[in-house]
Amino acid sequence: MGGFVAAVTAALVVVAILAGLVAMGRRVRSRGRAGSQGFVGPFEEMWHPAAHRARRETEIVDERVITQLPADDVH
């Protein structure tokens, strides 16, 4: 009986983790890339510093473009 309870508990943990990942994926897709440094930013900075620097440079350029647009062009 103890093995059955352990197996069910392990299965529930796996299902909970997968459900959490699905929920995070849906949240990221619905919000787009805005705030890209949210959850993944620190991991990207640790494991792929070049990608982190490139993303940050892209964000800076996007900010400059938005600030340079005339007021009637900003959505």
N, CA, C and O atoms as CSV, one atom per row, in Angstrom:
chain,resi,resn,atom,element,x,y,z
A,1,MET,N,N,0.813,-1.192,0.000
A,1,MET,CA,C,0.000,0.000,0.000
A,1,MET,C,C,0.857,1.256,0.000
A,1,MET,O,O,0.491,2.254,-0.622
A,2,GLY,N,N,1.994,1.221,0.690
A,2,GLY,CA,C,2.880,2.384,0.762
A,2,GLY,C,C,3.464,2.742,-0.599
A,2,GLY,O,O,3.648,3.917,-0.915
A,3,GLY,N,N,3.756,1.713,-1.409
A,3,GLY,CA,C,4.289,1.963,-2.748
A,3,GLY,C,C,3.272,2.615,-3.658
A,3,GLY,O,O,3.610,3.453,-4.495
A,4,PHE,N,N,2.016,2.219,-3.485
A,4,PHE,CA,C,0.938,2.806,-4.285
A,4,PHE,C,C,0.763,4.290,-3.962
A,4,PHE,O,O,0.605,5.114,-4.863
A,5,VAL,N,N,0.794,4.618,-2.684
A,5,VAL,CA,C,0.645,6.014,-2.261
A,5,VAL,C,C,1.810,6.855,-2.776
A,5,VAL,O,O,1.620,7.992,-3.207
A,6,ALA,N,N,3.006,6.293,-2.730
A,6,ALA,CA,C,4.181,7.013,-3.227
A,6,ALA,C,C,4.080,7.237,-4.735
A,6,ALA,O,O,4.426,8.310,-5.228
A,7,ALA,N,N,3.612,6.237,-5.458
A,7,ALA,CA,C,3.481,6.370,-6.910
A,7,ALA,C,C,2.422,7.411,-7.276
A,7,ALA,O,O,2.620,8.209,-8.192
A,8,VAL,N,N,1.306,7.398,-6.561
A,8,VAL,CA,C,0.251,8.384,-6.822
A,8,VAL,C,C,0.740,9.786,-6.480
A,8,VAL,O,O,0.474,10.736,-7.216
A,9,THR,N,N,1.444,9.915,-5.382
A,9,THR,CA,C,1.990,11.220,-4.995
A,9,THR,C,C,2.976,11.723,-6.043
A,9,THR,O,O,2.929,12.895,-6.417
A,10,ALA,N,N,3.856,10.867,-6.517
A,10,ALA,CA,C,4.827,11.259,-7.538
A,10,ALA,C,C,4.110,11.662,-8.817
A,10,ALA,O,O,4.500,12.638,-9.457
A,11,ALA,N,N,3.079,10.937,-9.200
A,11,ALA,CA,C,2.323,11.279,-10.410
A,11,ALA,C,C,1.630,12.626,-10.253
A,11,ALA,O,O,1.614,13.427,-11.188
A,12,LEU,N,N,1.065,12.880,-9.092
A,12,LEU,CA,C,0.411,14.171,-8.854
A,12,LEU,C,C,1.403,15.327,-8.887
A,12,LEU,O,O,1.073,16.410,-9.371
A,13,VAL,N,N,2.607,15.110,-8.380
A,13,VAL,CA,C,3.641,16.146,-8.423
A,13,VAL,C,C,4.024,16.451,-9.872
A,13,VAL,O,O,4.154,17.614,-10.253
A,14,VAL,N,N,4.203,15.407,-10.673
A,14,VAL,CA,C,4.547,15.605,-12.084
A,14,VAL,C,C,3.426,16.345,-12.810
A,14,VAL,O,O,3.694,17.259,-13.589
A,15,VAL,N,N,2.196,15.965,-12.566
A,15,VAL,CA,C,1.053,16.632,-13.201
A,15,VAL,C,C,0.988,18.093,-12.771
A,15,VAL,O,O,0.714,18.965,-13.595
A,16,ALA,N,N,1.235,18.369,-11.495
A,16,ALA,CA,C,1.206,19.747,-11.004
A,16,ALA,C,C,2.300,20.593,-11.660
A,16,ALA,O,O,2.063,21.745,-12.022
A,17,ILE,N,N,3.487,20.027,-11.811
A,17,ILE,CA,C,4.585,20.757,-12.451
A,17,ILE,C,C,4.248,21.032,-13.910
A,17,ILE,O,O,4.443,22.150,-14.388
A,18,LEU,N,N,3.749,20.039,-14.618
A,18,LEU,CA,C,3.390,20.241,-16.023
A,18,LEU,C,C,2.263,21.259,-16.171
A,18,LEU,O,O,2.288,22.076,-17.091
A,19,ALA,N,N,1.284,21.220,-15.285
A,19,ALA,CA,C,0.193,22.204,-15.335
A,19,ALA,C,C,0.727,23.606,-15.091
A,19,ALA,O,O,0.284,24.560,-15.731
A,20,GLY,N,N,1.671,23.738,-14.174
A,20,GLY,CA,C,2.288,25.044,-13.925
A,20,GLY,C,C,3.044,25.560,-15.137
A,20,GLY,O,O,2.973,26.747,-15.455
A,21,LEU,N,N,3.763,24.682,-15.811
A,21,LEU,CA,C,4.497,25.086,-17.014
A,21,LEU,C,C,3.541,25.504,-18.131
A,21,LEU,O,O,3.801,26.472,-18.845
A,22,VAL,N,N,2.448,24.781,-18.277
A,22,VAL,CA,C,1.454,25.149,-19.289
A,22,VAL,C,C,0.856,26.515,-18.963
A,22,VAL,O,O,0.683,27.350,-19.851
A,23,ALA,N,N,0.544,26.740,-17.694
A,23,ALA,CA,C,-0.033,28.025,-17.284
A,23,ALA,C,C,0.954,29.169,-17.544
A,23,ALA,O,O,0.559,30.233,-18.020
A,24,MET,N,N,2.229,28.952,-17.235
A,24,MET,CA,C,3.233,29.992,-17.498
A,24,MET,C,C,3.365,30.238,-18.988
A,24,MET,O,O,3.487,31.388,-19.411
A,25,GLY,N,N,3.344,29.187,-19.794
A,25,GLY,CA,C,3.438,29.353,-21.240
A,25,GLY,C,C,2.285,30.155,-21.805
A,25,GLY,O,O,2.484,31.022,-22.657
A,26,ARG,N,N,1.082,29.873,-21.337
A,26,ARG,CA,C,-0.082,30.638,-21.796
A,26,ARG,C,C,0.021,32.097,-21.377
A,26,ARG,O,O,-0.329,32.997,-22.141
A,27,ARG,N,N,0.500,32.323,-20.169
A,27,ARG,CA,C,0.639,33.702,-19.686
A,27,ARG,C,C,1.648,34.480,-20.532
A,27,ARG,O,O,1.406,35.631,-20.896
A,28,VAL,N,N,2.770,33.850,-20.838
A,28,VAL,CA,C,3.792,34.524,-21.645
A,28,VAL,C,C,3.271,34.792,-23.051
A,28,VAL,O,O,3.501,35.869,-23.603
A,29,ARG,N,N,2.570,33.821,-23.636
A,29,ARG,CA,C,2.032,34.021,-24.984
A,29,ARG,C,C,0.991,35.115,-25.025
A,29,ARG,O,O,0.930,35.874,-25.993
A,30,SER,N,N,0.165,35.214,-23.986
A,30,SER,CA,C,-0.889,36.230,-23.992
A,30,SER,C,C,-0.316,37.621,-23.776
A,30,SER,O,O,-0.877,38.599,-24.271
A,31,ARG,N,N,0.775,37.730,-23.056
A,31,ARG,CA,C,1.380,39.038,-22.797
A,31,ARG,C,C,2.421,39.419,-23.834
A,31,ARG,O,O,2.860,40.568,-23.865
A,32,GLY,N,N,2.819,38.506,-24.662
A,32,GLY,CA,C,3.842,38.799,-25.655
A,32,GLY,C,C,5.211,38.887,-25.009
A,32,GLY,O,O,5.434,38.339,-23.929
A,33,ARG,N,N,6.117,39.569,-25.665
A,33,ARG,CA,C,7.480,39.661,-25.154
A,33,ARG,C,C,7.690,40.888,-24.286
A,33,ARG,O,O,8.803,41.127,-23.819
A,34,ALA,N,N,6.656,41.660,-24.064
A,34,ALA,CA,C,6.789,42.823,-23.189
A,34,ALA,C,C,7.206,42.348,-21.812
A,34,ALA,O,O,6.671,41.368,-21.291
A,35,GLY,N,N,8.141,43.033,-21.240
A,35,GLY,CA,C,8.630,42.584,-19.945
A,35,GLY,C,C,9.387,41.281,-20.057
A,35,GLY,O,O,9.213,40.377,-19.239
A,36,SER,N,N,10.226,41.188,-21.070
A,36,SER,CA,C,10.889,39.923,-21.351
A,36,SER,C,C,11.852,39.496,-20.255
A,36,SER,O,O,12.263,38.336,-20.222
A,37,GLN,N,N,12.213,40.383,-19.377
A,37,GLN,CA,C,13.143,40.018,-18.322
A,37,GLN,C,C,12.437,39.456,-17.107
A,37,GLN,O,O,13.061,39.281,-16.060
A,38,GLY,N,N,11.164,39.171,-17.220
A,38,GLY,CA,C,10.389,38.665,-16.100
A,38,GLY,C,C,10.957,37.407,-15.491
A,38,GLY,O,O,11.863,37.480,-14.661
A,39,PHE,N,N,10.462,36.284,-15.871
A,39,PHE,CA,C,10.832,35.017,-15.248
A,39,PHE,C,C,12.119,34.439,-15.828
A,39,PHE,O,O,12.943,33.906,-15.085
A,40,VAL,N,N,12.301,34.535,-17.120
A,40,VAL,CA,C,13.411,33.852,-17.787
A,40,VAL,C,C,14.684,34.693,-17.800
A,40,VAL,O,O,15.772,34.156,-18.009
A,41,GLY,N,N,14.569,35.977,-17.584
A,41,GLY,CA,C,15.715,36.881,-17.670
A,41,GLY,C,C,16.942,36.460,-16.893
A,41,GLY,O,O,18.029,36.406,-17.468
A,42,PRO,N,N,16.818,36.157,-15.604
A,42,PRO,CA,C,18.012,35.764,-14.844
A,42,PRO,C,C,18.657,34.476,-15.355
A,42,PRO,O,O,19.881,34.347,-15.348
A,43,PHE,N,N,17.829,33.517,-15.800
A,43,PHE,CA,C,18.386,32.268,-16.326
A,43,PHE,C,C,19.084,32.509,-17.658
A,43,PHE,O,O,20.143,31.941,-17.927
A,44,GLU,N,N,18.484,33.352,-18.487
A,44,GLU,CA,C,19.118,33.667,-19.762
A,44,GLU,C,C,20.445,34.380,-19.535
A,44,GLU,O,O,21.419,34.129,-20.245
A,45,GLU,N,N,20.483,35.259,-18.558
A,45,GLU,CA,C,21.720,35.986,-18.269
A,45,GLU,C,C,22.819,35.043,-17.791
A,45,GLU,O,O,23.989,35.239,-18.121
A,46,MET,N,N,22.456,34.020,-17.016
A,46,MET,CA,C,23.459,33.073,-16.508
A,46,MET,C,C,23.970,32.139,-17.604
A,46,MET,O,O,25.177,31.937,-17.742
A,47,TRP,N,N,23.043,31.568,-18.386
A,47,TRP,CA,C,23.434,30.513,-19.314
A,47,TRP,C,C,23.726,30.994,-20.725
A,47,TRP,O,O,24.372,30.282,-21.493
A,48,HIS,N,N,23.272,32.168,-21.079
A,48,HIS,CA,C,23.517,32.674,-22.431
A,48,HIS,C,C,23.672,34.192,-22.376
A,48,HIS,O,O,22.784,34.924,-22.813
A,49,PRO,N,N,24.803,34.668,-21.837
A,49,PRO,CA,C,24.992,36.106,-21.649
A,49,PRO,C,C,24.901,36.915,-22.947
A,49,PRO,O,O,24.433,38.054,-22.931
A,50,ALA,N,N,25.341,36.344,-24.062
A,50,ALA,CA,C,25.278,37.081,-25.328
A,50,ALA,C,C,23.832,37.342,-25.733
A,50,ALA,O,O,23.516,38.426,-26.224
A,51,ALA,N,N,22.961,36.378,-25.539
A,51,ALA,CA,C,21.545,36.566,-25.862
A,51,ALA,C,C,20.931,37.616,-24.944
A,51,ALA,O,O,20.103,38.417,-25.379
A,52,HIS,N,N,21.329,37.613,-23.694
A,52,HIS,CA,C,20.812,38.609,-22.758
A,52,HIS,C,C,21.232,40.012,-23.176
A,52,HIS,O,O,20.420,40.937,-23.168
A,53,ARG,N,N,22.499,40.168,-23.541
A,53,ARG,CA,C,22.975,41.492,-23.976
A,53,ARG,C,C,22.275,41.932,-25.266
A,53,ARG,O,O,21.921,43.103,-25.409
A,54,ALA,N,N,22.077,41.014,-26.190
A,54,ALA,CA,C,21.406,41.361,-27.439
A,54,ALA,C,C,19.957,41.771,-27.184
A,54,ALA,O,O,19.472,42.731,-27.782
A,55,ARG,N,N,19.279,41.067,-26.322
A,55,ARG,CA,C,17.889,41.416,-26.002
A,55,ARG,C,C,17.821,42.783,-25.338
A,55,ARG,O,O,16.938,43.582,-25.650
A,56,ARG,N,N,18.741,43.056,-24.430
A,56,ARG,CA,C,18.751,44.354,-23.745
A,56,ARG,C,C,19.025,45.485,-24.737
A,56,ARG,O,O,18.398,46.541,-24.654
A,57,GLU,N,N,19.944,45.279,-25.664
A,57,GLU,CA,C,20.216,46.301,-26.670
A,57,GLU,C,C,18.992,46.547,-27.548
A,57,GLU,O,O,18.703,47.689,-27.904
A,58,THR,N,N,18.277,45.490,-27.896
A,58,THR,CA,C,17.056,45.635,-28.686
A,58,THR,C,C,16.012,46.431,-27.918
A,58,THR,O,O,15.330,47.276,-28.498
A,59,GLU,N,N,15.879,46.175,-26.626
A,59,GLU,CA,C,14.927,46.923,-25.813
A,59,GLU,C,C,15.295,48.393,-25.744
A,59,GLU,O,O,14.416,49.253,-25.788
A,60,ILE,N,N,16.584,48.695,-25.636
A,60,ILE,CA,C,17.030,50.092,-25.579
A,60,ILE,C,C,16.710,50.795,-26.891
A,60,ILE,O,O,16.237,51.931,-26.887
A,61,VAL,N,N,16.965,50.130,-28.010
A,61,VAL,CA,C,16.656,50.725,-29.313
A,61,VAL,C,C,15.152,50.960,-29.442
A,61,VAL,O,O,14.729,52.013,-29.918
A,62,ASP,N,N,14.346,49.991,-29.022
A,62,ASP,CA,C,12.893,50.156,-29.074
A,62,ASP,C,C,12.443,51.340,-28.229
A,62,ASP,O,O,11.559,52.092,-28.641
A,63,GLU,N,N,13.038,51.517,-27.053
A,63,GLU,CA,C,12.688,52.651,-26.200
A,63,GLU,C,C,13.039,53.963,-26.878
A,63,GLU,O,O,12.279,54.929,-26.799
A,64,ARG,N,N,14.180,54.004,-27.541
A,64,ARG,CA,C,14.587,55.242,-28.236
A,64,ARG,C,C,13.638,55.572,-29.366
A,64,ARG,O,O,13.286,56.735,-29.562
A,65,VAL,N,N,13.218,54.563,-30.114
A,65,VAL,CA,C,12.296,54.786,-31.232
A,65,VAL,C,C,10.964,55.313,-30.719
A,65,VAL,O,O,10.393,56.231,-31.308
A,66,ILE,N,N,10.470,54.747,-29.636
A,66,ILE,CA,C,9.188,55.190,-29.089
A,66,ILE,C,C,9.281,56.629,-28.599
A,66,ILE,O,O,8.347,57.405,-28.800
A,67,THR,N,N,10.378,56.996,-27.966
A,67,THR,CA,C,10.499,58.361,-27.458
A,67,THR,C,C,10.698,59.365,-28.577
A,67,THR,O,O,10.436,60.551,-28.375
A,68,GLN,N,N,11.153,58.941,-29.754
A,68,GLN,CA,C,11.392,59.859,-30.855
A,68,GLN,C,C,10.178,60.024,-31.769
A,68,GLN,O,O,10.165,60.925,-32.608
A,69,LEU,N,N,9.164,59.177,-31.625
A,69,LEU,CA,C,7.979,59.292,-32.468
A,69,LEU,C,C,7.180,60.527,-32.084
A,69,LEU,O,O,7.146,60.900,-30.912
A,70,PRO,N,N,6.540,61.163,-33.053
A,70,PRO,CA,C,5.637,62.268,-32.727
A,70,PRO,C,C,4.476,61.774,-31.873
A,70,PRO,O,O,4.138,60.591,-31.902
A,71,ALA,N,N,3.882,62.659,-31.130
A,71,ALA,CA,C,2.838,62.285,-30.177
A,71,ALA,C,C,1.626,61.625,-30.864
A,71,ALA,O,O,1.000,60.745,-30.274
A,72,ASP,N,N,1.290,62.027,-32.079
A,72,ASP,CA,C,0.122,61.447,-32.740
A,72,ASP,C,C,0.394,60.057,-33.315
A,72,ASP,O,O,-0.555,59.362,-33.680
A,73,ASP,N,N,1.660,59.624,-33.408
A,73,ASP,CA,C,1.998,58.300,-33.933
A,73,ASP,C,C,2.077,57.242,-32.838
A,73,ASP,O,O,2.057,56.051,-33.148
A,74,VAL,N,N,2.165,57.628,-31.592
A,74,VAL,CA,C,2.284,56.683,-30.507
A,74,VAL,C,C,0.924,56.074,-30.217
A,74,VAL,O,O,-0.067,56.792,-30.079
A,75,HIS,N,N,0.875,54.755,-30.125
A,75,HIS,CA,C,-0.405,54.069,-29.912
A,75,HIS,C,C,-0.588,53.807,-28.454
A,75,HIS,O,O,-1.601,53.237,-28.051
